[in-house]
Structures are given as C-alpha cells and as structure tokens.
Amino acid sequence: MSRFADISIYNASFDADVYKDAGHELIVIKATEGATYTNERWEGWVKDARHTGLRVGHYHFATTWDAADQAAHFLNVVNRNYHPDDILILDLEQAAIPARRRGDLARDFLGKIDHMPGEKWLYSGKFFLQEGRVSYFGVPLWLPSYTNTWRDSMLPHGWDKETLVAWQFTATATVPGVGKAAGGVDYSEWYPTTPQPGNRFAGYPTLHRGDQDSHRTGTFPDRGAPVQTLQNALNIVLGWEGGHPSRLAPDGDFGPATHEGVVHYQGQRGLTADGVVGTRTWSRLDSDLDTIGR
C-alpha cells in the first residue's frame, strides 16, 4: 500500500530528499485557493519534488467564487511547472459553499481542467458530498475519514470502492521530510491499483452493465470504444480468444455475457466481484496484459 502526504503553507517545511528516501513516490501540494490566492511555497516545493523524482499532485481549495474563475486561476499557476503525469485535484470542503452548489461547482471546475493531461481527483468528505447530493460523475474520490480501520460505510452515497483513489486516514501523522502543521501531517493511502503513468487504460470510464459504445473499431485499445476494449482485454487475459466457447463478442454492448465475464475475472483476481469496471479492474487488466506481453 503506497502512502503520501499533502502539504500547504501551514506545513513548516518540506525536504523532498528525506521524504523520497522514506519510500514515498507522490507528494500533493496546495497550489491555489479561490480566484486569487497562490501558495507562495508551491513553486519551490514542486521544483524540489521533481529534482528527487517524486510524482506531484497539485490541489486547489475551492471557495464560493465562480468555478470558471477558480479554474482559470488554478491553471494559470499550475502551468508554470506542470508535467503530463501530474495529478490535478479539487479540494471541495469549504462549509460556506451551499449544498445545492457543490455538485455543479465540482463538475464545472473539473470540466474546465479536463483538457490537461494526467489524472484528476476530487477531495471531499462523506457528509459534505451527501448534503450536496453529489454522486460519482467520472472523477475518482480522495476521501478524508480519520480512523485506523477502513469500512465501506465511510463512503458517501453514490460512491464505491472502485471510485476511490485515496483515503486520508489521519491529519496527525509524523512523516519524514514534512514539517508539521497544527497537530501533525495529513497522510493518505494511495491504492497501487489506481492507474499510473504508462497504464494503457488510465482515464478510461467506469463501466456498468447496460453501457454501450457509440462506435466500434478494430483498434485495441480504443479510448473511444471502452466497452469493446474491455471485451477484447477480457478475451485476451482469460484465454478466451479464437474459438473458445466463452469468447465475448467485441460488440461494444455491456450485456449479460460481458457482465458475467467481468464478475468471473474479478473473482479470479481477488477484486470485488460486482461487475463494475472501475480503476482497480482496469489497472489489473493492464497489469495482466503486460505480464503476458500483450
């Protein structure tokens, strides 16, 4: 299980070398807030992180400002030092944001930055999302919930483990290389099955029974035909190619046969066998394809 810290102006210091030597691969740094604030330490900390080979996540703390103005400010800052494998994160937790605005703000902001390469995450809490009736909309969740033991009941309504990319389990950690804020350091588990740079399926949508592609091609993989891509991938990794009786027709229709194939595959690989193809299932498919040289 990989872990990472997230830091802001409230952290007294950041020593990227010490942090990296302690076994970390990712550091998340606050870049902006609202439509005007920029973390004065962001640029220096990003340079230090890159120098040591750390992957960088940049987060924006959302306020009641217009989503477009906030996104423009965030991109204006982040584009000063942005790499294609960076992670862009919206921190949605300010109590002043009315419940009725939370979903639209999140979707509008993340939509404005969607053209940027790399992963996009949403950071927000269970009750904050539930009050706003915000369910999964294609962007994985980084969930704060301070406890030592994971429970599925910590997930907000409309989200499941397949849509979870990280779990912030404490704000009082001691982390090598990171100066403490009040009480300690924010520390999270980052799941190794989350799509990483080089994963051919990074950014593919979560698929459910009943989904259909708008078109079909002979290309594999094809981001524009994710169901067909899934069917081809399952046939390859399960040995169902050619005339195998269980072969899935790559027709772009997530019907009963494809659902059964997904459940079968998930059960074999120790994944949650629910027939939902999210980040963990996509990542395991990618790993299996690499293993067999496909």
DOGUKE-677639 format. One record per residue (C-alpha): residue in three letters; residue number from 1; x, y, z. Coordinates in pm, whole numbers. Layout:
BEGIN
REC  aa   i      X      Y      Z
REC ALA NUM      X      Y      Z
...
END
This chain:
BEGIN
REC  aa   i      X      Y      Z
REC MET   1      0      0      0
REC SER   2    150    335   -107
REC ARG   3    113    641    112
REC PHE   4    160   1012     57
REC ALA   5    144   1342    241
REC ASP   6    -31   1659    130
REC ILE   7    117   1992    226
REC SER   8     28   2360    228
REC ILE   9    159   2688    365
REC TYR  10     73   2558    713
REC ASN  11    347   2296    693
REC ALA  12    666   2439    833
REC SER  13    897   2274    580
REC PHE  14    938   2013    310
REC ASP  15   1261   1819    248
REC ALA  16   1197   1625    -73
REC ASP  17   1510   1411    -42
REC VAL  18   1425   1288    309
REC TYR  19   1064   1231    208
REC LYS  20   1162   1031   -102
REC ASP  21   1422    828     88
REC ALA  22   1147    724    331
REC GLY  23    984    535     44
REC HIS  24    732    786    -89
REC GLU  25    650    823   -459
REC LEU  26    393   1105   -454
REC ILE  27    362   1443   -283
REC VAL  28     48   1656   -308
REC ILE  29     96   2032   -274
REC LYS  30   -162   2307   -237
REC ALA  31   -131   2545   -530
REC THR  32   -424   2784   -511
REC GLU  33   -744   2884   -334
REC GLY  34  -1043   3072   -468
REC ALA  35   -971   3301   -761
REC THR  36   -676   3496   -624
REC TYR  37   -467   3310   -365
REC THR  38   -145   3129   -457
REC ASN  39     64   2926   -214
REC GLU  40    394   3110   -207
REC ARG  41    584   2788   -137
REC TRP  42    421   2585   -414
REC GLU  43    672   2660   -690
REC GLY  44    981   2590   -482
REC TRP  45    838   2271   -337
REC VAL  46    738   2146   -683
REC LYS  47   1092   2205   -812
REC ASP  48   1237   2019   -515
REC ALA  49    999   1729   -566
REC ARG  50   1080   1699   -934
REC HIS  51   1452   1708   -861
REC THR  52   1417   1392   -650
REC GLY  53   1191   1213   -898
REC LEU  54    871   1240   -696
REC ARG  55    538   1247   -873
REC VAL  56    347   1568   -798
REC GLY  57    -17   1638   -728
REC HIS  58   -145   1997   -725
REC TYR  59   -463   2086   -539
REC HIS  60   -699   2380   -548
REC PHE  61   -904   2470   -242
REC ALA  62  -1250   2562   -368
REC THR  63  -1441   2862   -234
REC THR  64  -1768   3031   -329
REC TRP  65  -1611   3208   -628
REC ASP  66  -1735   3120   -976
REC ALA  67  -1599   2780  -1085
REC ALA  68  -1465   2915  -1416
REC ASP  69  -1271   3193  -1241
REC GLN  70  -1124   2946   -993
REC ALA  71  -1024   2701  -1265
REC ALA  72   -861   2978  -1468
REC HIS  73   -658   3089  -1167
REC PHE  74   -554   2731  -1086
REC LEU  75   -439   2661  -1442
REC ASN  76   -258   2992  -1466
REC VAL  77    -48   2892  -1166
REC VAL  78     -5   2519  -1231
REC ASN  79    101   2568  -1592
REC ARG  80    418   2734  -1467
REC ASN  81    551   2389  -1377
REC TYR  82    330   2109  -1500
REC HIS  83    420   1761  -1625
REC PRO  84    183   1526  -1809
REC ASP  85    190   1267  -1530
REC ASP  86     97   1520  -1259
REC ILE  87   -234   1493  -1076
REC LEU  88   -481   1783  -1061
REC ILE  89   -708   1785   -757
REC LEU  90  -1012   1985   -649
REC ASP  91  -1043   2018   -270
REC LEU  92  -1415   2060   -208
REC GLU  93  -1482   2107    162
REC GLN  94  -1546   2475    246
REC ALA  95  -1861   2494    456
REC ALA  96  -1955   2829    302
REC ILE  97  -2030   2659    -30
REC PRO  98  -2408   2597    -32
REC ALA  99  -2507   2233    -58
REC ARG 100  -2703   2299   -377
REC ARG 101  -2390   2438   -550
REC ARG 102  -2143   2166   -461
REC GLY 103  -2212   1926   -745
REC ASP 104  -2221   2193  -1014
REC LEU 105  -1908   2360   -880
REC ALA 106  -1716   2032   -880
REC ARG 107  -1830   1928  -1228
REC ASP 108  -1777   2276  -1375
REC PHE 109  -1431   2321  -1224
REC LEU 110  -1309   1974  -1322
REC GLY 111  -1463   2014  -1665
REC LYS 112  -1260   2332  -1718
REC ILE 113   -934   2148  -1647
REC ASP 114  -1023   1821  -1819
REC HIS 115   -818   1907  -2129
REC MET 116   -499   1889  -1924
REC PRO 117   -312   1556  -1941
REC GLY 118   -286   1350  -1627
REC GLU 119   -527   1230  -1360
REC LYS 120   -799   1442  -1198
REC TRP 121   -918   1376   -842
REC LEU 122  -1188   1513   -617
REC TYR 123  -1110   1554   -247
REC SER 124  -1419   1576    -31
REC GLY 125  -1585   1423    273
REC LYS 126  -1877   1185    305
REC PHE 127  -2131   1417    462
REC PHE 128  -2023   1719    257
REC LEU 129  -2097   1526    -61
REC GLN 130  -2416   1371     71
REC GLU 131  -2556   1708    178
REC GLY 132  -2496   1830   -176
REC ARG 133  -2632   1509   -331
REC VAL 134  -2306   1470   -520
REC SER 135  -2259   1117   -653
REC TYR 136  -1985    977   -873
REC PHE 137  -1952   1164  -1203
REC GLY 138  -1640   1014  -1358
REC VAL 139  -1370   1161  -1132
REC PRO 140  -1223    939   -856
REC LEU 141  -1256   1038   -492
REC TRP 142   -985   1110   -238
REC LEU 143  -1176   1064     86
REC PRO 144  -1083   1207    429
REC SER 145  -1202    988    715
REC TYR 146   -988    975   1026
REC THR 147   -981    622   1162
REC ASN 148   -736    335   1175
REC THR 149   -957     80   1001
REC TRP 150  -1126    107    664
REC ARG 151  -1501     43    650
REC ASP 152  -1711     63    335
REC SER 153  -1969    258    535
REC MET 154  -1729    555    526
REC LEU 155  -1806    604    157
REC PRO 156  -2068    865     66
REC HIS 157  -2387    762   -109
REC GLY 158  -2331    720   -483
REC TRP 159  -1964    617   -449
REC ASP 160  -1799    277   -411
REC LYS 161  -1451    131   -365
REC GLU 162  -1398    129   -742
REC THR 163  -1433    507   -745
REC LEU 164  -1194    561   -452
REC VAL 165   -840    666   -542
REC ALA 166   -705    756   -197
REC TRP 167   -805    760    170
REC GLN 168   -676   1035    401
REC PHE 169   -681    846    730
REC THR 170   -510   1098    960
REC ALA 171   -417   1464    999
REC THR 172   -173   1399   1284
REC ALA 173     96   1184   1125
REC THR 174    469   1222   1163
REC VAL 175    620   1195    815
REC PRO 176    995   1214    740
REC GLY 177   1078   1528    548
REC VAL 178    749   1707    615
REC GLY 179    720   1982    874
REC LYS 180    414   1954   1090
REC ALA 181    113   2181   1065
REC ALA 182   -108   2220   1372
REC GLY 183   -143   1871   1512
REC GLY 184     70   1692   1254
REC VAL 185     74   1598    886
REC ASP 186   -211   1493    656
REC TYR 187   -137   1137    542
REC SER 188   -320    917    295
REC GLU 189   -322    570    149
REC TRP 190   -289    570   -228
REC TYR 191   -403    247   -385
REC PRO 192   -149     75   -609
REC THR 193   -423    -42   -845
REC THR 194   -502    319   -936
REC PRO 195   -400    389  -1297
REC GLN 196    -40    506  -1310
REC PRO 197    157    670  -1593
REC GLY 198    207    411  -1865
REC ASN 199   -119    228  -1790
REC ARG 200   -290    191  -2125
REC PHE 201   -629    224  -1956
REC ALA 202   -555    535  -1748
REC GLY 203   -853    769  -1767
REC TYR 204  -1096    509  -1902
REC PRO 205  -1450    548  -1765
REC THR 206  -1615    329  -1505
REC LEU 207  -1835     82  -1693
REC HIS 208  -2159    -83  -1582
REC ARG 209  -2395   -338  -1728
REC GLY 210  -2607   -166  -1992
REC ASP 211  -2333     68  -2117
REC GLN 212  -2282     81  -2493
REC ASP 213  -2014    228  -2717
REC SER 214  -2118    492  -2966
REC HIS 215  -1899    326  -3230
REC ARG 216  -1681     20  -3286
REC THR 217  -1337     -8  -3444
REC GLY 218  -1074   -273  -3498
REC THR 219   -828    -85  -3277
REC PHE 220   -718   -216  -2937
REC PRO 221   -720    -39  -2704
REC ASP 222   -960    232  -2819
REC ARG 223  -1049    504  -2568
REC GLY 224  -1350    597  -2779
REC ALA 225  -1488    241  -2753
REC PRO 226  -1425    142  -2390
REC VAL 227  -1674   -147  -2377
REC GLN 228  -1526   -308  -2688
REC THR 229  -1180   -253  -2538
REC LEU 230  -1294   -425  -2218
REC GLN 231  -1434   -722  -2411
REC ASN 232  -1112   -766  -2609
REC ALA 233   -900   -735  -2294
REC LEU 234  -1105   -999  -2111
REC ASN 235  -1078  -1238  -2405
REC ILE 236   -701  -1199  -2405
REC VAL 237   -628  -1229  -2032
REC LEU 238   -881  -1510  -1974
REC GLY 239   -763  -1709  -2277
REC TRP 240  -1099  -1676  -2449
REC GLU 241   -968  -1580  -2793
REC GLY 242  -1031  -1763  -3118
REC GLY 243  -1298  -2030  -3098
REC HIS 244  -1316  -2051  -2719
REC PRO 245  -1678  -2119  -2615
REC SER 246  -1673  -1834  -2358
REC ARG 247  -1535  -1577  -2602
REC LEU 248  -1706  -1240  -2569
REC ALA 249  -1826  -1082  -2892
REC PRO 250  -1648   -742  -2912
REC ASP 251  -1972   -568  -3000
REC GLY 252  -1944   -268  -2767
REC ASP 253  -2254   -375  -2570
REC PHE 254  -2207   -436  -2196
REC GLY 255  -2475   -704  -2181
REC PRO 256  -2524  -1013  -1962
REC ALA 257  -2235  -1210  -2114
REC THR 258  -1987   -927  -2063
REC HIS 259  -2116   -874  -1710
REC GLU 260  -2064  -1243  -1632
REC GLY 261  -1715  -1225  -1783
REC VAL 262  -1625   -927  -1567
REC VAL 263  -1755  -1096  -1250
REC HIS 264  -1561  -1411  -1338
REC TYR 265  -1241  -1214  -1395
REC GLN 266  -1280  -1006  -1078
REC GLY 267  -1339  -1318   -871
REC GLN 268  -1027  -1484  -1012
REC ARG 269   -812  -1179   -935
REC GLY 270   -940  -1115   -582
REC LEU 271  -1124   -796   -679
REC THR 272  -1474   -703   -566
REC ALA 273  -1683   -924   -797
REC ASP 274  -1963   -676   -862
REC GLY 275  -1940   -648  -1240
REC VAL 276  -1846   -280  -1223
REC VAL 277  -1529   -195  -1416
REC GLY 278  -1356     89  -1233
REC THR 279   -996    195  -1178
REC ARG 280   -896   -124   -996
REC THR 281  -1032   -360  -1258
REC TRP 282   -886   -154  -1544
REC SER 283   -548   -146  -1369
REC ARG 284   -544   -521  -1309
REC LEU 285   -631   -581  -1675
REC ASP 286   -341   -358  -1776
REC SER 287   -105   -546  -1544
REC ASP 288   -220   -885  -1675
REC LEU 289   -173   -774  -2035
REC ASP 290    180   -660  -1951
REC THR 291    254   -994  -1784
REC ILE 292    162  -1192  -2095
REC GLY 293    334   -949  -2329
REC ARG 294     24   -812  -2495
END
